[in-house]
Amino acid sequence: MIRARRMQVTGRVQGVGYRAFVVEAARVEGLTGWVRNAPDGHVDVHAEGDAEALSRFEWRLWQGPPGARVDDVSTEDVLAESPDGFRIRS
C-alpha cells in the first residue's frame, strides 16, 4: 500500500548538500516526491512509497550527508500527490 509522508528536517541542513542527499536516498528506496529548502532554514520533504521504504528513508534523513547536523525530523502522514520521480523544488 502506497503511503505519503511530509517531513520537516531541522538543524544544519542547508548549504551542506542535504537536498541532493535526500534525492539519492529516495532513489535508493524507490520513492517519489520532492525536497525543498524553507526560508527559515529547515528542509521540507514529501515522500511516497511503501511503509517499509518510507521508514528506511526517514532513518536516512536523520543521518544526512557529511557536514550536516540533523536536530529533528518531524513526520506526518498526508494525502498522496502522485508525483513523477523525486526532485528538488525551489
FENFENCOR-V604849 format. One record per backbone hydrogen bond with DSSP energy under -1.0 kcal/mol. CO is the residue of the C=O (numbers start at 0). NH is the residue of the N-H. If there is no record, write none. Layout:
co:CO nh:NH
co:CO nh:NH
This chain:
co:2 nh:48
co:3 nh:77
co:4 nh:46
co:5 nh:75
co:6 nh:44
co:7 nh:73
co:8 nh:42
co:9 nh:70
co:9 nh:71
co:10 nh:12
co:11 nh:68
co:16 nh:20
co:17 nh:21
co:18 nh:22
co:19 nh:23
co:20 nh:24
co:21 nh:25
co:22 nh:26
co:23 nh:27
co:24 nh:28
co:25 nh:30
co:31 nh:47
co:32 nh:86
co:33 nh:45
co:34 nh:88
co:35 nh:43
co:37 nh:40
co:41 nh:37
co:42 nh:8
co:43 nh:35
co:44 nh:6
co:45 nh:33
co:46 nh:4
co:47 nh:31
co:48 nh:2
co:49 nh:53
co:50 nh:54
co:51 nh:55
co:52 nh:56
co:53 nh:57
co:54 nh:58
co:55 nh:59
co:56 nh:60
co:57 nh:61
co:59 nh:63
co:64 nh:67
co:68 nh:11
co:71 nh:9
co:73 nh:7
co:75 nh:5
co:84 nh:32
co:86 nh:34
